[in-house]
């Protein structure tokens, strides 16, 4: 070994530098304070006002109002239909963008994100201009017995538009990370397109797909702005849970407010269930795929 290396002074290991304790604990305290004030406190308040008169009255507030029951039913129908539409589109769009390079690919990716930028109220107005009674397409549909605006089909379309990016945006990076090698190998062995999808593609992206479905469903159940415009707010026909909550809250008297908080607690519980499932799935998304065993 060269002499100059032997004579070189030993370099003391540097200790990792950390922020001062005052800074760290101040930031932690502010974070918990903000989260507690903006998120936890409103959630606790919802359940407090919903249950303050007991479980019996809480259940009565949820079940005696026919419009409330229909709003819950309509929400539980509209949200899965909109999610199913976005699953079909999301899988197809993610496969196309992740597996192919074609002119306009960047434009397509940008258009998928468009609902994140457009106000839901504007989206609802667009559907009214397209499918309303004064529009050529809307008039033609009504002449043939199909009603879109102020009816459940319009609510489904508006909800699907608002939740449009969630599934595709979750699947695109997952498919790009998985790569096309397994699909190409299956194709070379004679597998059909459906066999490739069910036995190769879907198992590789199942956790990303489920994650996107959860986010999409949570957003669909809570949508207000676009649905407010296209639904017409017809009691017992086109009101979803968020619309019915506002109607009940605007009703004079304490009974309307109690009914509003009871229904709001249902929507909150659905959101919390979605959050728990989301937290359980996130570790699966971070898991790296195991390398294939060498033969």
C-alpha positions in Angstrom: 0.0 0.0 0.0 1.4 3.5 -0.8 3.0 5.3 2.1 0.9 8.4 1.5 -2.2 6.4 2.1 -0.8 4.9 5.3 0.1 8.4 6.6 -3.3 9.9 5.7 -5.2 10.9 8.8 -8.3 8.9 9.6 -11.5 10.6 8.8 -13.9 10.6 11.7 -17.4 9.3 10.7 -19.9 12.2 10.5 -23.0 12.0 12.6 -26.3 12.5 10.8 -27.5 16.0 11.2 -31.0 16.6 12.5 -33.1 19.6 12.9 -33.2 21.1 16.4 -35.7 19.5 18.8 -37.7 22.8 19.0 -38.2 22.9 15.2 -39.2 19.2 15.0 -41.7 19.3 17.9 -43.1 22.6 16.7 -43.8 21.2 13.3 -45.3 18.0 14.7 -47.5 20.0 17.0 -48.7 22.3 14.3 -49.4 19.4 12.0 -51.5 17.6 14.6 -53.3 20.9 15.5 -54.2 21.5 11.9 -55.3 18.0 11.2 -57.3 17.9 14.4 -59.0 21.2 13.7 -59.7 20.7 10.0 -60.4 16.9 9.9 -60.9 15.2 13.2 -63.0 17.8 14.9 -65.6 18.1 12.1 -65.8 14.3 11.9 -66.4 14.0 15.7 -69.0 16.8 15.4 -70.9 15.0 12.8 -71.3 11.9 14.9 -72.0 13.9 18.0 -74.9 15.8 16.5 -76.2 12.7 14.8 -76.2 10.6 18.0 -76.8 13.1 20.7 -80.5 12.1 21.2 -79.7 8.4 21.2 -79.6 5.5 18.8 -83.4 5.2 18.6 -84.0 8.7 17.3 -80.9 8.3 15.1 -82.4 5.3 13.4 -85.8 7.0 13.2 -84.2 10.0 11.4 -82.7 7.7 8.8 -85.7 5.5 8.1 -88.9 7.6 8.4 -88.2 10.1 5.6 -89.0 8.5 2.3 -86.8 11.0 0.4 -83.8 10.1 2.6 -84.3 6.4 2.0 -84.4 7.0 -1.8 -81.3 9.2 -1.7 -79.4 6.4 0.0 -80.7 3.9 -2.5 -79.9 6.2 -5.5 -76.3 6.8 -4.2 -75.7 3.1 -3.8 -76.8 2.6 -7.4 -75.1 5.5 -9.1 -71.7 5.1 -7.5 -71.1 1.5 -8.5 -72.4 2.1 -12.0 -70.0 5.1 -12.4 -67.2 3.1 -10.9 -67.8 0.2 -13.3 -67.7 2.5 -16.3 -64.4 4.0 -15.1 -62.9 0.6 -14.4 -63.6 -0.5 -18.0 -62.2 2.8 -19.4 -59.3 2.9 -16.9 -58.0 -0.6 -17.7 -58.2 0.0 -21.4 -56.6 3.5 -21.2 -53.8 2.3 -18.9 -53.0 -0.7 -21.1 -52.9 1.5 -24.2 -50.7 4.2 -22.6 -48.4 1.8 -20.8 -47.9 -0.6 -23.7 -47.8 1.5 -26.8 -46.2 4.6 -28.2 -48.4 6.5 -30.6 -49.0 10.1 -31.8 -51.1 11.9 -29.3 -50.2 9.8 -26.4 -49.3 12.8 -24.3 -52.5 14.6 -25.2 -54.5 11.6 -24.2 -52.8 11.4 -20.8 -53.5 15.1 -20.3 -57.1 14.7 -21.2 -57.5 11.9 -18.7 -56.5 14.5 -16.0 -58.9 17.1 -17.3 -61.7 16.4 -14.7 -59.2 17.3 -12.0 -59.0 20.8 -13.4 -62.6 21.5 -14.5 -65.1 22.6 -11.9 -67.8 19.9 -11.3 -70.4 22.6 -11.7 -69.0 23.4 -15.2 -69.0 19.7 -16.0 -72.7 19.5 -15.0 -73.5 22.5 -17.2 -71.7 20.9 -20.2 -73.9 17.8 -19.8 -77.0 20.0 -19.7 -75.9 21.7 -22.9 -75.4 18.3 -24.6 -78.3 16.3 -23.3 -80.8 19.0 -22.2 -84.2 19.4 -23.8 -83.0 22.4 -25.7 -80.1 20.6 -27.3 -80.5 18.6 -30.5 -79.2 15.4 -29.0 -81.3 15.8 -25.9 -84.4 16.6 -27.8 -83.9 13.6 -30.1 -83.4 11.3 -27.0 -86.6 12.6 -25.4 -88.6 12.0 -28.6 -87.5 8.4 -28.4 -88.4 8.0 -24.7 -84.9 8.5 -23.2 -84.4 11.1 -20.5 -80.9 12.0 -19.4 -81.0 15.4 -17.6 -83.0 15.5 -14.4 -82.9 11.7 -14.3 -80.6 9.0 -13.0 -78.7 8.6 -16.3 -77.5 12.2 -16.1 -76.4 11.7 -12.6 -74.4 8.6 -13.6 -72.7 10.5 -16.5 -71.8 13.5 -14.3 -70.4 11.2 -11.6 -68.4 9.2 -14.1 -66.9 12.3 -15.5 -65.8 13.7 -12.1 -64.3 10.3 -11.1 -62.9 9.7 -14.6 -59.1 9.8 -13.8 -58.9 7.8 -10.6 -58.6 4.2 -12.0 -56.6 5.0 -15.1 -54.1 7.2 -13.1 -53.5 4.4 -10.6 -53.1 1.7 -13.2 -50.7 3.5 -15.6 -47.6 3.5 -13.3 -48.4 0.0 -12.1 -48.5 -1.4 -15.7 -45.4 0.5 -16.7 -43.5 -0.9 -13.7 -44.7 -4.4 -14.4 -43.5 -4.2 -18.0 -44.8 -6.2 -21.0 -42.4 -9.2 -20.7 -44.9 -11.6 -19.2 -47.6 -10.7 -21.7 -45.2 -11.1 -24.6 -44.2 -14.5 -23.2 -47.8 -15.6 -22.9 -48.6 -14.4 -26.4 -45.6 -16.4 -27.7 -47.0 -19.5 -26.0 -50.3 -19.1 -27.8 -52.4 -17.4 -25.2 -55.5 -15.5 -26.4 -56.1 -11.9 -25.5 -58.6 -12.7 -22.8 -56.3 -15.4 -21.3 -53.5 -12.8 -21.2 -55.8 -10.3 -19.4 -57.2 -12.6 -16.8 -54.1 -14.7 -16.1 -51.2 -12.2 -16.6 -52.3 -8.6 -16.7 -55.0 -8.6 -14.0 -53.0 -10.4 -11.4 -50.1 -8.0 -11.9 -52.3 -4.9 -11.4 -55.0 -6.2 -9.1 -53.9 -4.1 -6.1 -53.5 -0.9 -8.1 -56.9 -1.6 -9.7 -58.5 -2.1 -6.3 -56.9 1.1 -4.9 -58.2 3.1 -7.8 -61.7 1.6 -7.4 -61.7 2.6 -3.7 -60.7 6.2 -4.5 -63.2 6.4 -7.4 -66.1 5.0 -5.3 -65.3 7.4 -2.4 -65.4 10.4 -4.7 -68.5 9.2 -6.5 -70.5 8.9 -3.3 -69.6 12.3 -2.1 -70.0 14.2 -5.4 -72.2 17.3 -5.1 -71.5 20.0 -7.7 -72.0 18.2 -11.0 -74.9 16.2 -9.6 -76.6 19.3 -8.3 -76.7 20.7 -11.8 -77.9 17.7 -13.8 -80.3 16.2 -11.2 -82.8 19.0 -10.9 -83.0 18.1 -7.2 -86.3 16.3 -7.5 -87.2 14.9 -4.1 -87.6 11.2 -4.0 -86.3 10.8 -7.6 -82.9 12.4 -8.3 -81.5 13.5 -4.9 -78.4 11.7 -3.9 -77.1 11.6 -0.3 -75.1 14.9 -0.5 -78.1 16.7 -2.1 -80.5 15.3 0.5 -78.2 16.4 3.3 -78.4 20.0 2.1 -82.1 19.8 1.7 -82.6 18.5 5.2 -80.2 21.1 6.7 -82.1 23.9 5.0 -85.4 22.6 6.4 -86.7 24.9 9.2 -86.6 23.4 12.7 -84.4 21.1 14.7 -85.8 17.9 13.2 -84.4 18.8 9.8 -80.9 19.4 11.2 -81.0 16.1 13.1 -82.0 14.3 10.0 -79.2 16.0 8.1 -76.6 15.0 10.6 -77.8 11.5 10.7 -77.6 11.1 6.9 -74.2 12.9 7.0 -72.9 10.3 9.4 -73.8 7.6 7.0 -71.8 9.3 4.2 -69.0 9.8 6.7 -69.0 6.1 7.7 -68.8 5.1 4.1 -65.8 7.4 3.6 -64.1 6.0 6.7 -64.6 2.4 5.5 -63.0 3.4 2.2 -60.1 5.0 4.0 -59.5 1.9 6.1 -59.5 -0.3 3.1 -57.2 2.1 1.3 -54.7 2.0 4.2 -54.7 -1.8 4.2 -54.0 -1.9 0.4 -51.2 0.7 0.3 -48.5 -1.8 1.6 -49.4 -4.2 -1.2 -48.8 -1.4 -3.7 -45.3 -0.7 -2.3 -44.3 -4.3 -2.5 -41.8 -5.0 -5.2 -42.5 -7.9 -7.5 -40.3 -10.9 -6.8 -37.8 -11.6 -9.6 -38.5 -14.8 -11.6 -36.7 -17.9 -10.4 -33.7 -18.9 -12.4 -34.1 -22.3 -14.1 
